[in-house]
Structure formats: structure tokens, C-alpha cells
Amino acid sequence: MKPLEGITILEFSTMITAALASMMLAEQGARVIKIEPKEMGDPMRYIGARKGDISSLFAGCNRGKESLAIDLKSASGQAVIRDMIPQADVVIHNFRPGTMEAMGLGNDALMAMNPRLIYTAISGFGTEGPLRRAPAYDPIIQAHSGMAATQGTDEAPTFIRSLLCDKITAYTASQAVTSALFARERSGEGQLIDLSMLDAGLFFIFPDGFQNHALLGEDVTPGGLLIDILYDLTLTKDGGITVAAANQEMQGRMLNAIGLLHLLEDERFNSMKKLIENLATFRELIAEKCLQYTSDELLALLRDAEVPCAKCLTRDETLAQAQLEANDSIDTVNHPHLGKLRIVKAPPRFGGKRLEPSRPVPAHGEHSAEVLSSFNLSGGRINELKASGVLG
């Protein structure tokens, strides 16, 4: 039995945040009904490589769900959702503040119908303030959360080329939902979860990215950032590797392995504090020595010395590495519409075992009639909704 079996989630979303959050909950056993616009569905379906109305991006955020295609702008469509609410445990959406309320599907309206409901509202910037209605995509939040400045510098910000803030928000949302479900087991009451991408992004980057902005007062001594110490590419004869010798003991093992142990006796580097102060010079000396080795030679020396190091793998090399096979991390499944599909399994193991992948990613509106029937809507009403163009 999966941990969340018996929990029913209604997802209203476009793009990543709510979709990925509810997919993680689906992988853990929840029934997730993805409620999509009748005409096109979630626009993520059509971004990047795809077959029909399912892109690889959409597949990576939406497996394990049933798709209900319905016209939420119509009174009839909104009425259907309200009829489903008494049997739902969680509503999750990532619409701008006020959108769900305008359809009569806001927190107050739905929790009046089901006081045990966990209503999860994800926004870009929050429900108050000057940016509450501003559109928010991942690079916008990277810019506002300080993530771009941390990745580069304040003067030359650099974007992380991944939908990082979207995914961070999704992980935060899924954890908040399970926490609220646990609280409900004790209190019997549902609650509103209000989560912004801005808050999730800042909370994530703050511990290491804002090290010199946390301690306040005249007596604070600024220090080097951990990210400036750890993240560096060490060039070799034929490429480069990354080395993360993060403390003085590791630095000693690294220097011994490449024949530079005498540097620790140098007054510029004989303590971690001094080494950080003179990090640029220290790295220049290391870099000169490392250019005498190939990447494989240097990796062998450092691994024998138990110094954390790695070759930066290509995407193909990443998927082929033996460690992922040992972890049983990746699977190839046969999808009814897509054919062979590579997936990454849900990371958590429960009872020491991987959770089996849930149902395939759905086609647009694939389960509309089936879902409504399971919520006790009559066949006659379902046919009327189809005939009137409300149901896809």
C-alpha cells in the first residue's frame, strides 16, 4: 500500500508548480484528477518534443493522473467542480490571486462545502503587495529571489538554466500538503495553504546564498561564501573535473595526492581562514599543477585519497552511469500513446523499496466521463455536459 492511498486531489494548473507537486503526491498513492481547460488543456502539453498532445515536459510532471477536460468559464462547469468538492481531500492550483474566486471556486466557498478540505493556492508573489497580480515565470522569480545574483554576482547576475524556482515551489507545496493532511488527522479540520514562488525561492537560496546578509550588527565579520569555495572547474590536460575539498583535512589529502602538501606550511594557507582569504592565489597554484594530469589520472589520484571529485557528465553519460542502475533510479515504460518512455522513479523509498510508477501520463480529457461517473454524476448529466460543449 502506498502512503497516500485513499487521498483524492483536484489539480487546477498550468505549467510546472502545481503539476509537479501533485505528481509527487500521485507517486505516493494519491488519486490526482488534473482539471484542464476544455479546448487545449495545459499549455505545457505542447512545449518541446512531443507526440500528439503529450510533450516530454508534460510527461515529466503529470504521470499518475486522470485528465478531466471541462469549461471552467461556464456556470455548468463550475457547478460540476462544486459537486466534486465534498469527496475531495485536497485542491491545489497555481492561478493568479482572485482567479479561482471569480469562478466561485475560492477557498471560502469550497471549504464551506467541505470543512476537511486542504486548499493549496500557489502564486508567483503572494496574495498581497504591489506584485500580487504580476505574471510569474521561473526566470522572473530567479531574478526577484536573489537566485540569479547568487549564481553570478550582484553586478552580473546569471540564470540557472533549469526551472528551479518552479520545482522548488512544487516540492515545498507537496510537503505542505502532506503536513496539512497529518494535521487534519489530529484535528479533523482542513485549512488553507498559501504559498508563493518568491518565498519558496528565497527560502531555498538563503542559507548559503545570503550568508553575509543574515548576521546583523557592527560586530559581524564578513566571510567567504561556501558557494565560492566549492563550485569551481579544475582544468586538466584533456578537459576538466570538479573537486570539492571543503575543509582543511580534505585540502591536505588533495595537496598530498598531487604533490603540493608543502603549501599547507605556507603562511598564506596554513589555516582555513587564511586559505579562504588567499583563495585566488591558492587556486592558481593548484590549477597549474592539475594541468599536468589528464582528467582520468587526476580523478584516480583524488579518489584514492578520498577527496570528493567528479567528472562533469554529459546527459548521455548521466543516464548511463552505473550508480543509477544500482539505485534502480530509471525505468523505461510502454505508454499507450507515446510508446517507449524513459522515466525517473520517485526518489523516496518506503520500507526500503522503490514505489512502482503510477498510471501513465494522461491524454487531454482522457478520463472526463470516467472521473465524473466516479463522483456520482449520472450518465444523463454527463451526456448533457458533452452535448452542451462543457465537457471534453
C-alpha positions, -999 to 999 in steps of 0.1 A, spaced: 0 0 0 13 34 -9 14 61 18 -13 84 3 -38 58 -10 -73 70 -3 -65 107 -7 -82 125 -37 -66 156 -51 -82 181 -76 -54 199 -95 -61 232 -114 -29 243 -130 -9 254 -160 29 247 -163 51 233 -135 44 242 -99 11 226 -90 15 199 -116 48 186 -103 36 189 -67 6 168 -73 25 143 -94 48 136 -65 17 130 -43 3 107 -70 35 87 -70 29 82 -33 -6 69 -39 -30 98 -41 -56 99 -67 -50 131 -87 -75 145 -111 -60 171 -134 -87 196 -143 -78 211 -177 -93 237 -200 -116 220 -225 -101 234 -257 -63 230 -254 -56 217 -219 -24 226 -200 -2 245 -224 28 225 -211 14 197 -233 28 214 -264 62 227 -253 92 209 -267 95 173 -280 61 157 -281 38 131 -296 3 143 -302 -9 163 -272 18 150 -247 52 166 -246 81 151 -227 80 181 -203 43 174 -196 50 137 -192 77 145 -166 52 165 -144 19 147 -149 21 109 -147 -2 91 -123 -31 114 -130 -66 114 -146 -74 142 -170 -108 159 -168 -113 185 -196 -140 209 -187 -151 245 -194 -144 263 -161 -156 296 -175 -192 283 -178 -216 281 -149 -222 244 -157 -185 236 -155 -181 254 -122 -212 236 -108 -196 202 -117 -165 211 -97 -186 222 -67 -204 188 -69 -170 171 -67 -157 190 -37 -174 170 -9 -155 139 -20 -121 157 -24 -93 159 2 -71 185 -15 -75 213 -40 -42 226 -55 -39 254 -80 -14 279 -93 -36 306 -108 -31 342 -101 -48 355 -69 -85 361 -75 -89 338 -104 -104 309 -85 -126 333 -65 -140 348 -97 -152 313 -107 -168 307 -73 -140 282 -65 -121 301 -39 -111 288 -5 -140 302 14 -166 289 -10 -151 254 -12 -143 250 25 -178 259 34 -189 228 14 -161 206 28 -145 218 61 -119 190 58 -106 203 25 -69 212 22 -69 242 -2 -35 249 -16 -31 282 -35 3 287 -53 10 322 -66 40 339 -80 45 367 -55 18 362 -28 -17 375 -23 -9 410 -11 15 437 -22 24 455 -54 32 424 -74 3 402 -63 -12 401 -98 21 402 -117 27 372 -140 55 350 -127 76 325 -146 108 308 -133 133 334 -146 112 362 -131 114 346 -97 151 338 -101 156 375 -106 134 386 -76 146 360 -51 183 368 -55 190 334 -71 204 350 -103 227 373 -83 238 343 -62 245 322 -93 266 350 -108 272 383 -89 252 413 -79 268 432 -108 265 403 -133 236 380 -124 233 347 -142 203 325 -145 203 288 -136 192 271 -168 166 249 -151 130 257 -139 145 257 -104 121 280 -86 91 262 -102 104 229 -90 114 242 -55 79 256 -51 64 222 -62 85 204 -35 75 229 -9 38 226 -18 39 188 -17 55 188 17 30 214 30 1 193 17 12 161 35 18 182 67 -17 196 65 -31 161 59 -13 149 90 -27 179 110 -62 170 97 -58 135 111 -55 150 146 -79 180 143 -104 168 118 -102 202 101 -89 213 67 -70 245 61 -58 270 35 -22 267 24 -10 300 8 24 296 -10 43 320 -32 71 311 -56 90 341 -44 90 329 -8 99 293 -18 128 305 -39 142 329 -13 139 303 15 158 278 -7 187 300 -16 190 320 16 212 297 38 242 296 15 234 324 -10 228 351 17 255 341 42 267 377 45 231 391 49 219 370 79 240 382 108 233 418 116 252 444 136 285 463 136 305 433 151 299 409 122 330 398 103 321 390 66 334 357 53 338 339 20 307 323 7 306 285 7 294 286 -29 326 305 -39 347 278 -22 330 247 -35 320 255 -71 349 255 -95 361 237 -126 396 223 -123 412 221 -158 433 192 -169 453 182 -199 422 170 -217 392 187 -201 382 194 -165 368 180 -133 352 194 -102 368 190 -68 351 197 -35 377 197 -8 356 216 16 377 215 48 413 216 58 417 179 62 404 173 26 426 201 14 456 183 29 447 150 13 442 167 -21 475 185 -19 493 154 -8 478 134 -37 491 159 -63 525 166 -46 517 201 -31 514 193 6 541 219 13 515 246 6 499 240 40 531 252 56 529 284 36 519 313 58 492 323 33 474 290 35 483 274 69 447 279 83 413 276 67 407 313 74 440 323 57 434 299 28 400 314 21 415 349 23 441 339 -3 418 316 -22 426 331 -56 463 326 -52 459 291 -38 437 281 -67 462 294 -92 489 271 -78 465 242 -78 454 249 -113 490 250 -126 497 216 -111 465 200 -123 472 208 -159 500 182 -157 474 154 -155 447 141 -177 412 141 -161 413 103 -155 447 105 -139 437 133 -116 404 116 -107 422 84 -98 447 102 -75 420 122 -57 396 92 -53 425 71 -38 429 100 -13 391 101 -7 388 136 -19 353 144 -33 357 148 -70 339 141 -102 339 144 -140 311 166 -152 290 141 -171 271 147 -203 234 140 -203 240 107 -220 268 98 -196 245 108 -167 218 83 -177 243 55 -184 262 57 -151 264 25 -131 253 42 -99 218 50 -113 214 14 -123 224 3 -88 199 27 -73 172 14 -97 165 51 -105 154 50 -141 128 29 -159 115 26 -194 78 21 -197 54 15 -226 30 43 -228 -3 37 -246 0 69 -267 38 76 -266 54 42 -270 86 38 -251 91 65 -224 121 69 -201 111 80 -166 130 88 -134 113 69 -105 102 88 -74 132 93 -52 119 83 -17 120 46 -7 93 34 17 102 3 37 134 2 17 116 -3 -16 110 19 -46 74 29 -52 62 14 -85 54 41 -112 18 51 -111 -6 52 -141 6 67 -174 5 104 -181 -30 111 -195 -41 124 -228 -61 156 -227 -96 148 -213 -89 111 -214 -108 103 -182 -135 130 -183 -166 108 -183 -149 81 -161 -140 107 -134 -174 123 -132 -191 89 -130 -169 80 -101 -181 113 -84 -217 100 -88 -227 123 -116 -254 105 -136 -249 93 -171 -276 116 -183 -259 147 -168 -226 136 -183 -242 133 -217 -258 168 -213 -224 183 -204 -209 167 -235 -237 178 -257 -235 214 -245 -198 216 -251 -189 219 -214 -171 186 -211 -142 175 -233 
